[in-house]
Amino acid sequence: MNASIIFSPVSFGKLVLKNRLVRSATWEGMATEEGGLITDTLLGLVEGLAKGGCGLIITSHAYVCRDGQASRRQMGAWGEVCRPGLARLASTAHAHSTPIALQINHGGLLSDASPPDLPRLGPSAVNSIEALGATGVVGGGTELGKAEIASLCRAFATAAGMAKDAGFDAVQMHCAHSYLLSQFLCPHVNRRTDEYGGSIANRARFPLEALRAVRGAVGEDYPLLVKINCSDFIPDGITLEDAVEVCSMMDEAGVDGIEISGGSRFGPRIPYPAGKTPMGDNEGYYRDAAELYKTRVGTPLILVGGFRSPAGVSGVLERGLADAVSFSRPFIREPDFPARWQAGELTALACVSCNICAKKARIHGNIHCAAGQPK
Ligand SMILES: Cc1cc2nc3c(=O)[nH]c(=O)nc-3n(C[C@H](O)[C@H](O)[C@H](O)COP(=O)(O)O)c2cc1C
């Protein structure tokens, strides 16, 4: 194993990372209940990550409109009131010389935590119970009109502009995990017959329009990242072929980095599957997707999901399957593992992917590792 590759620098456009270890976006349930404003608890979590030696922190998903809030106590980037807290978050990371990207999102049909009187917007008027099965929120979805699509592009752009002004080093658009932009890519919920539905070029139209709007707001040189599913793992979800095609389109549209994920709340394979992950040569859920991506797309790739050991991470980097590797659950348990690895303590991560962190946080907020505790 060659651990030095993990601690070599890498660039995503103008964003330079000191190492290849990225904290993937993780909702923490630590923002204020009303408005998603930044709290001292959240600043403390980011400080721990920043001190812990990772190359880049990607924040939790932050909602760009009040009708797009997906989770309780989720961060907001929906208005001016959010700006001072966001600026404090960015400077907290910078105090420890760690770059930070703001992930921007709209929950679409999965806006479970937005005010109940607001519509659940989506590509088609799919009832979320129909989309999700028994686990879904109650209520029908509202099909977006073209003027509303244009207005949502502006909302993403405004949030991105605010992130830049607040001092973030990059923004990441959330096009994965069955939220609004990913819903457009997914035939299961995108049943439109206009130019936003049908072929993959049509289904990608809104995500690409949003991307161009964001690019227009932040300027040509500002680092712009995207997170996208390689597969929804449902029979009528986005396929790997389609996903790679969308990545090529985003490459052409000038994105600086793409993070490949997978899984959907519209099916049994969620984005953070529970249970022991393979280690070493077979580590990482989406290695096959990365392999295809690398033959077709030039944009540098961040690969997320199931990475737990220095050998697994360095193997993927050495084989050129990814330019950086990102982690969510391991950072909840060990925010300082990059510093530990860099100091030569190259042991596997302690996270056992039990998902008790997520289950408890959904009830109480304030995510933390609760491995070994009752579910
Ligand atoms: C509690 C929890 C919250 C998450 N929140 C987000 C999020 O806000 N945005 C996002 O893109 N992914 C989110 N994810 C998915 C992770 O970023 C990651 O893609 C997934 O957990 C697989 O990586 P891992 O095996 O390293 O945990 C979340 C995962 C967990 C467990």
The ligand as an SDF file (V2000), in Angstrom:
LIG
                    3D

 31 33  0  0  0  0  0  0  0  0999 V2000
  -26.8700   10.8850    8.6070 C   0  0  0  0  0  0  0  0  0  0  0  0
  -26.5220   11.0840    7.1660 C   0  0  0  0  0  0  0  0  0  0  0  0
  -26.8170   12.2990    6.5690 C   0  0  0  0  0  0  0  0  0  0  0  0
  -26.5020   12.4980    5.2120 C   0  0  0  0  0  0  0  0  0  0  0  0
  -26.7300   13.7260    4.6600 N   0  0  0  0  0  0  0  0  0  0  0  0
  -26.3560   13.9630    3.3740 C   0  0  0  0  0  0  0  0  0  0  0  0
  -26.4720   15.2610    2.8130 C   0  0  0  0  0  0  0  0  0  0  0  0
  -26.8740   16.2340    3.4630 O   0  0  0  0  0  0  0  0  0  0  0  0
  -26.1060   15.4190    1.5150 N   0  0  0  0  0  0  0  0  0  0  0  0
  -25.6010   14.3810    0.7630 C   0  0  0  0  0  0  0  0  0  0  0  0
  -25.2660   14.5750   -0.3960 O   0  0  0  0  0  0  0  0  0  0  0  0
  -25.4480   13.1510    1.2840 N   0  0  0  0  0  0  0  0  0  0  0  0
  -25.7970   12.9220    2.5730 C   0  0  0  0  0  0  0  0  0  0  0  0
  -25.5910   11.6930    3.1210 N   0  0  0  0  0  0  0  0  0  0  0  0
  -24.9610   10.6320    2.2970 C   0  0  0  0  0  0  0  0  0  0  0  0
  -23.4370   10.6420    2.4800 C   0  0  0  0  0  0  0  0  0  0  0  0
  -22.8470   11.8400    2.0560 O   0  0  0  0  0  0  0  0  0  0  0  0
  -22.7680    9.4710    1.7270 C   0  0  0  0  0  0  0  0  0  0  0  0
  -23.0350    9.6510    0.3460 O   0  0  0  0  0  0  0  0  0  0  0  0
  -23.2250    8.1020    2.2010 C   0  0  0  0  0  0  0  0  0  0  0  0
  -23.3870    8.0910    3.6060 O   0  0  0  0  0  0  0  0  0  0  0  0
  -22.2220    6.9910    1.8550 C   0  0  0  0  0  0  0  0  0  0  0  0
  -20.9470    7.2760    2.3970 O   0  0  0  0  0  0  0  0  0  0  0  0
  -20.3440    6.5720    3.7120 P   0  0  0  0  0  0  0  0  0  0  0  0
  -20.3540    5.0880    3.4690 O   0  0  0  0  0  0  0  0  0  0  0  0
  -18.9640    7.1300    3.8280 O   0  0  0  0  0  0  0  0  0  0  0  0
  -21.2200    6.9510    4.8610 O   0  0  0  0  0  0  0  0  0  0  0  0
  -25.9000   11.4600    4.4600 C   0  0  0  0  0  0  0  0  0  0  0  0
  -25.6020   10.2420    5.0930 C   0  0  0  0  0  0  0  0  0  0  0  0
  -25.8890   10.0420    6.4270 C   0  0  0  0  0  0  0  0  0  0  0  0
  -25.5270    8.7450    7.0790 C   0  0  0  0  0  0  0  0  0  0  0  0
  1  2  1  0
  2  3  1  0
  2 30  2  0
  3  4  2  0
  4  5  1  0
  4 28  1  0
  5  6  2  0
  6  7  1  0
  6 13  1  0
  7  8  2  0
  7  9  1  0
  9 10  1  0
 10 11  2  0
 10 12  1  0
 12 13  2  0
 13 14  1  0
 14 15  1  0
 14 28  1  0
 15 16  1  0
 16 17  1  0
 16 18  1  0
 18 19  1  0
 18 20  1  0
 20 21  1  0
 20 22  1  0
 22 23  1  0
 23 24  1  0
 24 25  2  0
 24 26  1  0
 24 27  1  0
 28 29  2  0
 29 30  1  0
 30 31  1  0
M  END
$$$$
